[in-house]
Structures are given as structure tokens and as C-alpha cells.
């Protein structure tokens, strides 16, 4: 399958996932491990864990998430919930959910990590152009910003979107997609929440992304 075809399919899947998530966020959280992030030892899963001691974490309310299979290290708030099950996209390897504030707060903020594996090295420019073209064709989003960024010390790209009014859904969502290319992999980080809470959680998500480190595992 060519890069163009595969990327277009993944973008379409992402769009469908975002739209569906407007009604299924609560169910996803119900399937996640309850309570704050818990330490996951090596005997449970050798590929990823959360460790309580690390030299690059200076705040007591942060824990480092480690995924050895994909070479990811990122600091996560200790009161966010980690889930590696119930993820709606086969490329997603983890989802992190903010704590609910009160009984009327039923939809948490969410940051998910996706890793797309290709058979050849992927150009960041080509992937970005295909992604933007595919999103524009859906007609489901309003683009707020679209800019190059540095992600894990590497060239990357970031877009901020909002969902357009939908007769089937009264909620509007804000979304931020950040990605970078590492060899044959695209690492994508997707932040989403209700539009009214997007700015509230954005500084926390930016702190998480700022702590991100990616090591090429080829």
C-alpha cells in the first residue's frame, strides 16, 4: 500500500474516530484503569511503564511514561488516567485522561499517542501535506492554526482544529494534532476535549509534549 493511500485511510479513520468520540468518551474512560496513573512494573509489561523516579522529573505531581518498544519517554500528571485498552484506532498505543472535576463533568480531556509504521523512511513534508489535504476534504473541521513545531527535539508539525456544528451532536470539540517523523515511523500526539475546556487543559498538554523524548528503535 502506497504512503499516499495508507495516509489517506488513516486520516479518514482519525476523522471518524474524532466524530464518534463525541458520544463515546465516557465509555472509553469507563474501560480505562480507574483512579490516578499507577506504577506499571516490568513484570506486567516489558514494553511500557510508569516509573516513579527519573532525573528529568522535578515536580512531585508528574510521572514519566516509558514505552521501550517505540522509544518514548514523556512526563504525565500523576492524577491523569492511563489506558492502553479500548483505544479506537489500531495505531494508538496509549491514551491519557484528565480527572473529572465534578458530577456535571462527564467528558475528560484526552491525549493519545499513535505510532504509524511504514516500510520505508517517511518524509515529514509529504506526510504533513497529505494530512492537511485529507482534513480539508472532510469538511468536518475549522482550522485554527497550522504551523511547524519542534517535537522531541525534532522537526514536527502541529494543527489546532475545532469541530463544525453538527445536527447530531450539540457538543463542539477542540483538537490539537502534533506529529514528527522518525525513520520509518510517524509519531502522532492527539489532544481533544470540549471546546469550552480546550484552553484550560492546553498548558498541561503543552508541558507533557515539551517533556517528550523519542529514541529511534530501528
N, C-alpha and C positions, 0 to 999 in steps of 0.2 A: 504494500500500500504506500503511495507516494506521501511525502511530507504534507503537500497541499491538501490532499483528500483526508488524511488522518487528522490534520489540524482542524479542518473544517468540521469534521464529525465531532471532535472533542469540544469545539466551541459551541456547536449546536446542543451537545449534551450538557454543557455548562449552562446555557441559556435555559434549557428545560428544567435543569436542576434548581436554578435560582427561582424560577416561576413557581415550581412545585413546592419549594421550601417555604413560601409564604403561608402555606397551610399545614406544613409538616414539621416545623421547627420544634414544637412542643414534643412531638412523638420522638424525634431524634434525641432530645435531651432525656426523655424517659428511658431510652435504651442505653444511654451513657452511664458510666460509673457514677454513682451518686456521691455528693459531697465534694470537698475540695480535691485537688490533684493529690494522688497518693504515690508514694515511692514504689517503683516497679523494679524489682531486683533482677539480676542476671539470670537466675534460675527460672523466672517466669517467662521472659522473652529475651533472647540474646541480642536482638536487633535494635530495640529501643528501650529507653528507661528514663526515669527522672531521678536525678541524683541530688542529695541534699547538701553536698559540699562541692564547691567548684571555685576556682580562684577568680573567675571573671564575674561572679555574682556577689555584689556588695550589699544589697538590700535584703532584709530578712523576709520580705514578702514575695521573693522571687525564687523559683526553682528552675534549673536548667533541664530542658527536654533534650535527650540524646537519641538519635536514630543512626546506629552504626551502619546499617545496610545502605543508606543513602547519604551518609556523611554529614548529617545535620546536627547542629547544636544551636539552641535558641532558649533564651530565658522567658519563663512563663509565670504570670502571677499565681501564687500558691492557692488562691481561692477560686481559680478557674478550673473547670472540669475537663479532663482529658477523655476522649473517646476514640477508640480505634475500631469500633463496630458500628453498624447502622449507617455507614457513610454512603451517600447516594451515587458516588462516581467511583469506578474501579481504579482510577488513577490516584484517588485520595488515600493518604496513609495515616492521617490524624486530623482530628477536629478538636478545638478548644472552645469552651463555652463560658461566658461570664456568669457570675452568680445572679439569681433573680433578686430584685430589690424588695418587692412586696407582693401581696396576693394578686394585684392587678397587673403585675409584670409577668407575662406568660411566655415571652419570646426573648431569649438571651442573645447577646452579641456573639458572633461566631467567627473564628479564624481557622481556616482549614489549609492543610498542606497537600499539594498534589505533585506527583513526580511522573512526568511523561517520558518514556524510554523509546528512543529511536535506534535504527540500525546503523545510522551514520551521524557524524557531527552535525549539530543543528546551529544554524545562523540565527542570532538574536534578532537581527534586522528582518529576516524572512518570516520568522515566527510572529514578530510584532505586526508586520504588515498584514499577514493573513488573519491574525486575531482581530485587528481593528476593522478590516474589511468584513469579516464574518459578523461581528457585532453590529456594524452599521446596517447590514442587510436584514437583521432580525426585526428592527423597528420597535423593539421592546424597551429600549433604554434611552435615557438622555445622558450624553457625555458631559461631565462637569469639568474634568481635566484629563490631559493625556500627555505625559512627559517622560523623558529618560530619567532614570534614577540610578543610584549606586545601591546594590543589594548584596549583602555579604561580601563587600569589598570588590564586587564585580559589576560590569555594566549591566543594567537592567532596564525595565520599563514599568510604568505604573499608570493605571487609568482609574478614575473615580466616576461612578455612574449612579444614576437613580432610575428606578423603575417608572415607566409611564403609567398613567391612570388605566385601570383595568376594571371593567364592569363586574368581573367575577371576584375581585378582591378589593377591599376597601383600604388595606394597608399598603403604604409605599415603602420601599426598601432602598437604603443606600448601600453601595457596593464599592469595594476597592480591590482591584486585581494588581498584584505585583509579581513579576517573573524575571528570571535570568536563565541563561543557557550555560551549562557546564558539560562540555564534551558532547555526548550523545543524549543528554538529559535536559529537559526543561523543568525547572523548579518554579512552582506557582503557589502564591500565598493569597488566599481569598478572604477578605473581611466583609461581613454583611450583618446588617441589623436594620431595625426600623429607622426610617429617615429621621424621625424626631430624636433618636438616640445616637445617630451616627457620629456627631461631633463630640458627644460625651465620652465615647469609648475610643475615639480615634487616637488621642495621645497615648493610651495604653498599648494599642496595636502598633503604633509607630515605635514605641520603646521596645516591643518584642522584636520587630523587624530590624531595629538598629543593632540588637544583640546577636542577630543571625550570623552563623558561620557555616559554610558549606565546603566540604573537602571532596575532591574528585575521587570516587571509589573504583574507577575502572582498573 
